[in-house]
Amino acid sequence: MSDVRALLLTDVVDSTKLSESLGDAAIAGLWAAHDRVARDLLPRHRGREIDKTDGMLLLFDEAADAVAYAAEYHRALAGLPIPLKARAGLHVGPVILRENSADDIRRGAKPLEVDGISKPTAARVMALAQGGQILLTAEAQRALGDSTTWARQSHGHWAMKGLSEPIEIFEIGEPGTAFSAPPEGDKGYLVVRVGERWLPVRKIPNNLPLQVTSFLGRERELADAKAMLAKTRLLTLLGMGGLGKTRLSLQIAEEVMVDYPDGVWFLDLAPIQDPVLVAAEAARVLEVHEEPGRPLMQSLGNHLKSRKTLLIFDNCEHVVKAAADLAAALLRAAPNVSIVTSSREALRVPGEQAYPILPLPVPRQGDGLEALGRSTAVRLFVERAQLHKPAFALTEREAPAVAELVARLEGIPLALELAAARIRSLTVTDINARLKDRYKLLTGGGRVLLQRQQTLRSLVDWSYDLLNPGEQTLLARLGVFAGGFDLPSAEEVCSADPLLPEDILDMLGSLVEKSLVMLDERDEGTRYRMLETIRDYAREKEEQGGHAVDTQTRHCNHYFAMAKEANRGLKGSQQAEWVQRVETELDNLRGAMTVSLSGVVDPFIAVKFTVAMLGFWILRGYSTEGRAMVKAALAMPEIQASDLAQAHALYVGAALAESQSDYGEAEQMLVTCLDLRRRLENPVDIAATLSTLALARLSIGDWASARENESEALGIFRSLNDRFGEAIGLLHLGQIEMYVDDDARARSHLEACLSIAREIKNQEVEGECQRLLGEIAYEAGDLAHARQWLTRSLTVCREAGDKRGDAIAQWWLGRVDLRAAHLESARGRLDTALQSFRAFKMQEELLGCLEDHAALAAQEGDPVRAVGLLAAATVSRARLGLAAAPRAVRRHEELQDALHRALPDDAFAAAWNEGRDGELEGAIRLATAPRSEPVTAGSA
């Protein structure tokens, strides 16, 4: 008979090494001390010792007692004369308790044996843990209930040696514990469920969309494509629309992910209408932005140069040249990058392997029920039909009609899915009859591809003709949306005569039932999307009806209104929600901005769009894209003829340039903007321009002009009772006073700013204030308060979705760790910050962080690496014209002097010249390389 108990296994790490280094006598004393503290804790937590080796097998009635014991056990080991670390694994499950006889106990047996699968399960979980970790199974996690005493985090499902099925692993610890996933190896590895299979993930970063239907009918193509990808770096899945190329490419990515440890990234090019945005979309997905004076394509190549990565370019045909140029550039620059593309035509890039995707094989005439059941085309139709009518089955009676339908539709997956959507209201025989009549209208064309395109077109036409007039109108109008849409947007954009807003929901539901629109359930709400083949068809219908311009105008106006609302929302307590909403609608916003530049709508909307999107672009690292939009708007004749519009565009362009440390262009644009705005006599705009100009001038070292500009701006904001503007003015004045080492005045400004930020619930300003106060504490040597302020800033930034603020807070926490000699923690934070600064093109912060990496290398005993990094940062700062604050200059000089003393003159000069002559990208790679990896500063 079994009982449910909590089993905790512990194991002291590196015990063999300790024995070898300490010797038998000393290790025996250490083990005695270990056993004493481990056993003394048991009565307090109601536990019982079952077995003992380099750790213990312990039995508890309650999971909570086991966790409390493990946490106290870890603390006790850390306090031993020679501190120890142990791993711990907890499982709750049925056990068989078996008592040994008194005679056996006298012969050395344990009093109590524990049998059952729970014991090896707990052992496997313990084996995954690292020193100081407590890992537990899902059963143990559930047994703990909803207690908030402990912080918990899932590390996903793990396949482990000796267990037949993967299990979910959790980590538990006291609040504030920094959790980390266990390392993968022969003891276990992370897996993800794909259909009926568990596939290894290996912690590979990716953005692959979740698939909601099973992968069916393309097993041979999947195997072929995977084999080809092992031999070529560019594989193009070639075929007309509707054949399932996207679904196949995603399945390939899922199954080969383990071979690409640096990431698998999906680029959906369907919403991209401007070929220029193809590289920008790749940069967005990879979080890469161009450097001043360096094309974005080159920045992408540098980012991927040393990475083993798989890229999926989906729907290339309408931007085929841009996609081909990008693929060719990346393949040249990055030798370990592979690319899978889907297109209706080949990219014609050297080395490309094209793999034609054909319709699914159709059954032969006269095939019986068993043969039909094996047909992939039939199986696909039946499975999709059952989604609409669960009772549908392939029976002897239905088989002939199904075989006829599948053959008539030539095995085209999209056609099969559209036909399956009609099963709810029509029999298979009815569908065949209607399609037979329609096919009489087809005009031949000798080529097989043309026939298949006609087949699909006929099927889509048929599906369209079965709609009522209102549904036809709605479908055509929905083609204007890019990347999906929600119900309110559909109601706003599509409800022009003859449709009313209240008509949209029911009609949309009908289109979903007919598989012409797809439903996408998300945590943030329901969204809809269309397959690109259907969207192309819908846009064509709208063009033919002569209504495309009207629909584009409504779409542009709707998303312009949303951008304005988002601009307000990003300044308040709902910043994080608005960040996510704008990210979700980014393709639609891009489409609307393209329309605003086309002359279809009021040209001034183009500039108004840039004003509305400014905060988002900066916050999320899209400044390059924003600057391109500003440049296009400034080129419009209507904008050039308007002082007001020009001033707005110049201000936005300057703010974006400043966010990428291009202070020369920012100052130039702002001086022109200020001149225009003073003539227009709008005090709010004058104050905003002065405030932004102050930061630009401070960044090039002109602190006196910066203080003068910001003081004037603050006075205007206060006269207008503009609390947000006042907060920004105080924030900037705090930065200016910090620059000139007047920390007392800086603190006064920042504390006033923090009070206003909390009053108006602006998380971005609140987080930045807290960070600056942390910097002041750091400069004063008060590391405890510095860490406190910076941790608060980090929390606020993460709650607000402020990636830039998050990165800066991480950087300064790394500085605190560095000064406190917590080198491992400092390295992790500085590495994370450096990569973020590179992604967001935050040049000033990047160079400061690179200098801190030099200081870290010096503390780690690697002065040659330190000199190379310091040289690279120094030369780059001079090239970009970035001025450092006096205290930063002093730190730099002190570090350089210390490195001079640490190395002979010739060694210092050689290291300095190597760092000076290398590319900045090479220095970043050097800074973040593992300490055992030989990388030179000049490599890139």
N, C-alpha and C positions, 0 to 999 in steps of 0.2 A: 504494500500500500504506500502511495506517495503523498508527500506533503509539499505545499508551495512555500518555499523559503527564499531568502536573499543570500546569494553566494558572492562573497568578495574575495578576489584573489589579488595578492600583492607580490611584487618582485623587485628587489633592490637592483638597480641598474649598475653595470660595470663592476659587478662583484668579483669577477675573475681578475680583472686588472688591479683591483684593490688588494686582493690576496697576494698577487705577484709583487706589488710595490711595497706593501707593509710587512710582509712576512707572516709566518703562522701564528706566532704569539700575539702580535699586535692585532691581527685580523680576528683572532679568537676573542680578544677583549672587546673589539668593536661589535662583533656579533652578539656578545652578551649584553652590551648596552642596547643594541637594537631590539633584542628579544624582550628586554625588561620593559622598555617604553611601549612596545607593541602590546604586550600582555597586560600591562597596567591600565591601558585604555579600554580593554574589553569589558570589564564590569560596568563602567560608566555608560557604555553604549549597548549593553545587553547582548554582547556577542560571545561566540564560542569558537575556540581554536580547534580546527579539525586536523590540519597537517602543517608541516613546517619544512621548507628547504631554504632557498635564498629569499624567500618571502613567506607568505602564509596563506592557507585556505581557511576562511572564516565563515561562520554561519550566523545569520541574524533572522529574527522573525519579521522585522520590518525594514524596508528599503531605506527609510529615513535614518534609522540607526546606523546602517552600513555606511551611508554617505557621510554622516557626521563623524563616524569613526575614521574614515579614510582622510577627511580633511584635517583632523587633529593629528593623525598619524604622520601626514606629510610635514606638518609644522614641527612635530617632535623630532623627526629625523633631521631636519634642518638645524636643530639646536644641539645635536650631538657634538662632542669634541672634534670629531672628524665628520662633517656634515654628509649625510647620505641622501640620495634621491631614489624614490621607488615609483613604479607604475602600479596602477590599480584598475581592475576591471570588475564590474558588478552586473549580475544577471539575476532576475527573479523568475523562478519557474519550479516545476515539480521535481522533487528529489526523493530518493529512497534512502532512509536512514537505517543503517544496519550496525548493531552493537556487536563487538567482538567478545568472545568468551574471556573469563578471567585468566584461564591458562594461556590464551593467545596474548593477552595484554602483558602477562609476566614474561613472555618470550620476546616482547618488544613491539607487539602490534599496537595500533592506535585504539583507543576505547571506542571510537565511533567512525564508521565509514559512510561516505556520501557517494551514492551511485546515481546514474541517470544522465541524460543528455545535457542537463543544465550545467553540470560541472565542466565538460569540455567547452561549452559555449562561453562560460565565464572566463575560461583560460584563454580562448581565442581573442576575446575582447581585451583582456589584460595584455596580451602579447602585442597588440597594436599600439598601446599607450606609450607615451614618452615619459621621462622622469618628471614627477610632480603632477601628472595628469590623472584624472579620474574619468574613465569612460564607462558607459553603461548601455545596455540594450534598450530597445523600445519597451520591453516588458517591465524593466526596472523603472524607466521613465514614467510609464503609466502608473506604476505602484506608488510613485511619489505624489501623485495627484497634482493639484494646482497650487501647491505651496510656493510662496514667493521668497522663501528663505534663501533659496539657491538660484544662481543664474545658470541657465541651460542653453545649449546650442546643438542642433543636429549637424552631424558631419556626413549625412547622406547614407546610402546603402553600400555595404561592403561585402564583396565576395571573399570568403576566408577559407583557408586550407582546412579540410576536415569537416566543413559544414556544407550540406547539400544545397542550401538556398542562401542568397545574400540576406543580411540583416542590417537594420538601421542602427547606426551608432550615434550616441549622444555624448557630449562632454558636460560635466557639471562642476561648479566651483562657487566660491563666494562672489557676491556682486563686485564687479570691477575686474574680475579675472580676464586676462587676455587669452582667449581660446585660440587654438590652432589645430588644424586637421592633422590626423596621424600621417606619418610618411607611408607611402605605398611601397610594397616590396613583396617578397615571397610569402609573407604572413597574411597579406590581404591587399586588396585594391578596390578603389571606388568604382561603382557600376551605376548604370542608369537603365531603366526599363524602356525598351523599345518594342512595342507589340507584345509578343510572347517571350521575348528574349531579354536577357540582361547583358548590356554591352559595357566594356570598361570605359571610364571617363578619364582617368589619370589626371584629374584636376585641370583639364584643358579648358582654357577660356574660349567661349564661343557665343554666338548670338543666334543660333539656329532656332527658327520658329517651331513651336510645338505642333506636331501633326495630330489631327483629331480623327483621321480615318486610317485604316490599316493599309500597309504596303502590300499590294496584291498584283500579281500578273507580270512583274518585271524582274523576276528572280534571275533569269538568264542574263538580261541586260545589266543587272547589278553586278553579277560576277564578272562579266566581260569588262565593264567600265572600271571596276576595281583593279583588275589585272592590267589594263592599259595604263591606269594612273600610276602603277608601280614602275612603268617604263617611260612615261612621258610627263613633262611638267605642265602641259597645256592640253586639256581634253575638252573638246566641244561636243556637247550633245546636240545633234543637228536634227531638225524636223519642224514641221508645221505646228501651229498652235493646236492645243487640245490633245496632244499625245502623252502628256504626263512627264515632260522633261524636268519641270521644277521639282515634282515629287521625287523623281529618280535622283536628281542631284542632291537633294536633302538626305535621302537614304544613303547615298554614297558617303556624304559627309559624316553622318552618324556612325557608319561602320568603319571608316578609316581614321576616325578622330584620334585614336590612340597613336597613330603614326605622326601626328603633328602636334608636338608638345607645346608649341608656342601659340596655338590657337587655330580655330576654324571659324571663318567669318563669311557671312552671307550678305551679298549686296543685291538688293532688289532694285534693278534699274527700270522697272516698268513705270514708276511714277516720274522718272526723270525725263523731261522734255528738252531741256537745254543740254547739249553735249558737254558744255563746259563744266556742268555739275557732276559729271561722272567721276572725275578725280576727287571732287569735293565730297561726294557721297562715300567714296572709299576712305577719305581722310576722317570723315565723321564716324564711320564704323570703327576705324582703327585708332581713333582719338589722336590723330596727327594733324599738325598745322604747319604751314610753310614758315620758313625763316626769312627775315628781311634779305632781299637780294637773291633768294633761292626759290626756283619754281616749286610748286606744290608736288609735282610728280617726283622731283628729286628728293624732297623731304620724305615722301612715302617710301622711295627706294632705300633711303638711309635707315628709316625706321625698321624695314623688313630685312635689311642686309644680312644680319646674323641670326635671323629667326627661321625656324622650320614651321611654316604656316601653310594652311590651305585656304584659298579664297574661292568663293562661289559667286560668279557673275551671272545673275539670272535675267532673262529677257533682254538680250543684247541687240536684237535686230534693228530697233529704231535709233540706236546710238552706236551702231556697229563700229564706225571708225574710231570714235572716242574710246570705246571699250577695247578695241584692238591696240590702240596707242598705249593705253594704260597697261594692258597685259604685257605687251612687248617691253615696256620700260621696266616693269617690276621683275620680269623674268631675267632681264639683263642685270639689274642691280642686286637682286636677291637670289643667290644660287640655291637656296633651300626652300623657296616658295613654289608651290604648285597651284594651278588654277583649273577649275572646272567651270565651263561656261555653258549656258543654254541659249540657243539662237536658232532663227529660221535660216540663217546663212552663216557660212564659216567666217572666222575673223581674218583668215589669211595671214597669220603671224608665223614666222619661221619656227618650225618644231611642233606646230599644232597637229594634234591627232583628232580628226573628226570621226565621230561615232554616230551613224544615222540611227535615229529612234523611229521605228516603224510601228504601225498599228499592231494590236495584239492579234495573234493567229486566231482565225475563226474556225469553227467546227466544219467538218466535211459534211456534205449532203448525205443524209441517211444515218448519221451518227446516232447511236442509242443513248439512253439516259446516263449510263456509266461513263461513256466517252465525253458527253456534254459536261458532266460533273467535273471532269479533269481539265476542261478548256478554261484557260485563264480569262478569256473575254467573257465567257458565260459566268464564271465565278464572280467576276467584278460586277457584272450587271445584277446578278442575284443578290449579292451582299449589299449593294447600294439600294436596290429596290426594297430590301428588308428594312432599311433605315426609314423609308416612307410608309411601308406597310409590313409590319413585323410578321404577319401570317403568310406572306408570300413565300412560296417554295417551288423548287424545280421538281415537278411531278411528271409522270408519264403523259398526262393530258397537256401540261404547259410546255413540255420539252420541244415539240416541233415549232411552235410559235416563237419561243425564245431563240431557238437556233436560227430561224428565219430573220428575226430582228437583229441579232448579233452580226449575222452575215451582211444584212442590208446596211448596217452602220459601219461595216468594214473594220470592226475591232478598234475603233477610235475611242479612247477612254472617256474624253469629255462628252462625246455623243452618247455613249452608253449611260453616263451619269445623268445627262439631261433626259434621256428616255426613261430611265429608272424613276426619275422624279414624277413622272405621269402615272405611275402604277397606282397611286392613291385613288385616281378618278377614272382611269381607263384600263381595260384589259390589254394584255400583250397583243392579242389579235387586233383590237381596235387601233393600237399604235401602228401596227404593221400596215393596216389598211390606209391610214392617213398618210403615212410616209410613202407608200406605193404611189398614191395619186401625186404627191409632190415630186417624186423622182421623175415622173414623166416630163416635167418642165425643165429638167437639167439638159444643158447642151453639152455634148460629149467632151471633146478635148482628149487627145490620144494619150497623154501622159498620165501615169498612175498617180503622181503627186497632185495634179490638177483635179483628177477625179475625187481624190480623198478630200481635197479642200472644198470641192463642190458638195461632197457628202456632209461635211461638217457645217458648211454654210447653209445647206438645205435644212439640216437639223435645227440650227439656231433660228433660221427664218421660221421654221415650223413652230418652234417654241414661242417665238415672238408673236406669230399670227394667232396662236391660241390665247394670248392675253386679251383682256378687254381693253378698249381704247385708253382708259385712264392708266392701266398698268403699263401699256406701251409707252405712253407719254412719260411716266415716272422712270421707266427703265432707261429711256434715252437721256433724260436729264441727269440720272445718277452717274453717267459716264464722265461727268465733269470732275468728280471726286478722285483724288489721288491718294493711294495708301489707306483707304477706308474712310468711314464716316459714322457718326452717331445719329440717333433719331432726330434730335432738335435741329441738327444741321440739315438733314434731309428735308425736314418740314420748312425750314427757312429758305433753302435754295430752290427747292422743287415745287413749292406751292404757289405757282403763278397760274393764271387762267389756262386750262379749265380745272386745275386741281386746287383744292382747299387744304389748309394745314391738317385739318381733322381727317382727311382722306389718306394721308401718307402711311400711318401705322398699319392699317389693314392691308393696303396694297403692298407694302414692304413685306409683310408677313406672307402674302401670297407669292411674291417673287422668291422668297426664301424657300417656300414649299416646292417651288418649281425648279430649284437649284440654279436659278439665274443670279441670285444674290446669296452670299454666304454669311452665316451668323457667326460672330466671334465673341464668345463670352469671356470677359476679363474681370479681374477684381474691381477695377474702377468703373465697370459698367459694360453694357452691351454695345458692340460695334458691328458694322456691316462692311463687307468688301465684295468685290467682283473679280472673277478670274480675268486676266488681261485680254483673253480672246473675246469674252463677253463685253468688257469695257470698250474695246476697240469697236465692236459692233454697235454699242450704244452711242458712242460719239459720232459714228458714221450716220446713224439714224437722226441724231439731233442736227447734224450739218445738213442732211438732205431736207429736213423739215424747215430749215431757215431760222432756227431758234438758238443756234449755238452761242451767238454773241450775247443774247439776253441772259442765257443761263450762266455764261462765264462772268457776266457783270454781277449777277446776284451772288455767285460763288465768291467773287473778289470782295464785294461789299460785306458779305457775311464774315469772311475770315479777317478782313480789316477791322471789323467791329470786335471780333474776338481778340485780335492783337492789341487793340486799345484797352480792352478789359484786362488782358493779361499784364499789360504794362502797369496798370494800377495794382493788380493782385500781387505782382512780384515785389511790391514795396511794403506789403503788409504781412499779417500773421499767416496768411494762406500761401506764402511763397512756394513752399514745397509742392502743394497741390497744383499750382499754376505752372511750375516748371514741368511737372509730369504731363499736364494737359497739352502744353505747347509742344513738347517732344512728340507726343502721340499724333498731333495734327501738323507736324512739320512739313510733310509732303504737300498737304493742302495749302499751307501758308506759302510755301515756295511757289506753288502753282498760281496762287492769287497774286503774289508779287510779280511773277512773270507777266501776268495779264496787265498789271498796273503800269508796266513799262511798254506795253504794246500799242498804246493809243486807243484801246477799246474803251477805257474809263478815263475819268478826270486825271490828268497826269500828276496833279499834286498829291494824289493818293500814294504814288510811289514814294515821295519824301515822307509823307505821314506814316507809311509802313515802316520806314527805317527808324523813325522816332519811336514808334510803338515797340519795335523788336530790339532796340538797343540793349536794354537791360538783360534780356534773355540771351542775346548773342554773347555778351561779355560773361555772364554768369556761367554759361555752359560751354564756352570755348569755341564759339562759331564766329569769331571776329573776322577771320579771313573772308568768309562768305558774306558777312555784313558789309565789309569794305568794298567788295565787288558790287554789291547792290547800290551802295552810295555812289560809287563811280558811275554806274549806269544812269542813276537818277540825275546826277549833276550834268551829264551829257545831253539831257533832253532840252530842246530849245525853250520850252515853256518854263522850265526851272531856271534856266540861265537868265530869263527875262524878269524874274521875280526875286527881289532882295530877300523877302521873307522866306521863300522856299529854299533859296540858296543858303541862307544862314542856318536854317534847320539842318540841311544836309551836311554842311560843313561841320557843324557841331557834332553830329552823330559820327561822321568820318573821323574827326579828331579823337573822340572818346574811344573809338575802336582802335585807332592807331596807338593811342596811349596804352590800351590794354595789352598790346603786343610790344610794348617798350619802344615803339617808333616815335620817340618824343620830338624829333626834329619835324616830322610831318605834322604831328599833333599841334605843335606850337604854331606852325605856319598857317594851318587851317583855322585855328582858334583866333589868331590875330585878325584875319580877314573876317571871320564870323563876328567878332566883337565889334569891329568897325561897322558892319552892316546893322547889328542889333542896337548899337548906340543911336544910329540914325533912325531906326524904327521906334525907339523909346519904349520898349517893353521891358519893365523892370525885372520880371521873373527870368526872362531869357538872358538879360544882361548879367544877372547874378549867377545863373547856371554856367554861362560862358566864363566868367571871371573865376569861378570855383574850379572848373576843369583846367583852365589855363594855369592856375596856381600849381596844380599837381604836375603838369607838364614841365613848368619852369623849375620846380623843386627837383625833378628827376634829372635835370641837366646842371644842377648845382646853383641855380639862381634863386637862393632862398629868400633874399630880400624882396625881389619882385613878387615871388610867390606869396609871401606874407602880406604884402600890400594888396595884391589881387584878392586874396581870400578874406582879408578884413573888410574890404569894400563889399564883397559878396555877402558876407555874414550880416553886415548892416542892412543891406537890402532885404534879405530873407526875414530878418527880425521886424523890419518896418511893415512887411506884408503878412506877418504872423504865419509864415510858412514853416511849420515845425520840421518837416522832412528836410527842407533846404537848410534850416538852422542846424540840424543834426550833422548834415554833411559838412557844413562850414566849420563846425567845431571839430569834427573828425580830422579835417584837413589841417586846421591850425595845430592840432595835437601832433600830427606828423611833422609839420614844419618845425615846431619847437623841439621835437625829438632829434631832428636833423642837426640842430645847432646846440644840442646837449643841454637844453633847458628842460629837464625832466619834470621839474615841479610845475611849471606852466603847462607843459604837455599833459600832465596828469589831471590838472584842473579842467582843461578843455575836454579831455576824454571822459571824465566822470560826468560832466554836464551832458555830453553827447549820449552817453550810455543811458542816462535818465530819460532823455527824450526818446531814444530808440525803443526803450521798454514801454514808454507811454503810448507811442504810435504803433507798437507791435511790429517793428521792422527788424526781422531776424538778421538780415545781411549786415546792417549797420551795427546791430548789437554784437554780432560775432566779431566784426572787425575791431570794434572798441575793446572788447575783452582781450583780443589778441595783442593789441598795442599796449594795453596795460600790462599784459604778461611780458612783453618785450622790455618795458621800463623796469619791471621787477628783475628780469634777467640781467639787464645792464647794471643794476644795483647789487647784483650778487645774491639776491633773495630767490633762490631756486624753488623753494617750497611754494611761495606765492606765485611765482612765474608759472610753475606747472599747473597750479590751480586755475589761474586765469586762462591759460592756453587750452586746458582740458575743457573748460566751459565753452570757449570759443569753438573748439572742434565739435562739440556736441550740438551747439546751435547751428553751425554750418551744415552738419549732416542732416539735422531735422529740416533745414530749409532747402536741401538739395544744392547747396552752394559749393560746387567742386573746387573752385579757385580758392575760396576761403578755407576749405578743408585742407587743401594742399599746403597753404601757408602755415596753418596751425600745426600740421604735422612737421613741417620744416623746423619751426621754432621749438617744438617739443623735442625734436632730434638734437637741436642745439643744447637744450637743457640737459638731455641725457649725456651728451658729449662732455659738457663741463663737469657733470657729476661722475664721469668715467664709467658710465653704463654703456659700454661700447657696442655690445650686440644690439641693444634696443636702439641706440643712436643710428647704427647702420640701417636697420629696417626702416626707420622713419625717414631718414635722409634719402634712401633709395626710392621710397614711395613718392616723396615730394619731388625729387629730381625728375622722375618719369612724368609726373603730372605737369610740372612746369614746361617740360619739353612738349607735351601734348597740347597745352593751351597757349604755347608761344609766349610765355611770361618770361622774357629774356632777363630782366633785372633780377627777378627772384631765382631764376635758374643759375645765374652766375654766382650769386651769393651762396646758393646751396652747393655749388661746385667747390667754392672756397672752403666750405665746411667739410666737404669730403676730403679735401687736402689736409685739413686739421685732423680729421679722423684717421687718415692714413699715417700721419705723423705719430699719433698716439698708439697706433697699432704696430709701430716700429718699421714702417716702410717709407723712409724719407724720399726715396727716388720717385715712387708713385706720387707722393705728396707734392714734390716740386713740379712734376709734369702737369698735375691738375691745377696747381696754382698759376703756372705759366699760361695754360690754356684760358683760364678765367680772366687773367689780367689782360691778355691780348684781345680777347673777345669784348671785354668791357670798353677798351680803348676804341676798337673798331666801330662799336655801336654808339659811341659817344655818351655812355652812361656814367654819371657822376656818383660816387659813393659818399655816404655821410662821413663826417670826420671820425666818428668812433669806429666805423667799418674800415676806414683807411688805417687807423691805428692797429686794429686787429690784424689786418693784412700785413702790415709792416713787421709786427711782432712775429707772426708766423714765418714770414720770409727770412727774418734774421735768425730765428731758431733753426730753420732748415739749412741756412748757410753754415751755421755752427756744427750741424750734424753730419755734413758731407764735406769731403775735400773739394777744393775749388773746381777742379776739372770735372768731377762727378756731378757737382751741382750745375755747372754750365751745360754739360751734356744733357742732363735731365730737363733743364729749363728750355734748351733749344728744341728738344723733341716735342715737348708740350706746346711750345710757342708755334711751331711749324705745322702741327697737326690740325685736323678739323675739329670743330666743337663736338660733333657727333662722336668722334673717336674718344674725346675726353669723357663724354658721358658714359660710353661703354667701359672705359677704363675705371671710372668711379664705381660703377655698379657691378663689375665683374667679381666673381667669387675670388677670395683671397688666394686660392691655390691655382687660379687660372692665369697663365701668362698672357697679358694683353698689353700692347704698347700704346702710348698716348697718341701716336700719330696714325694708328690704324683706324679705318672707318669703313 
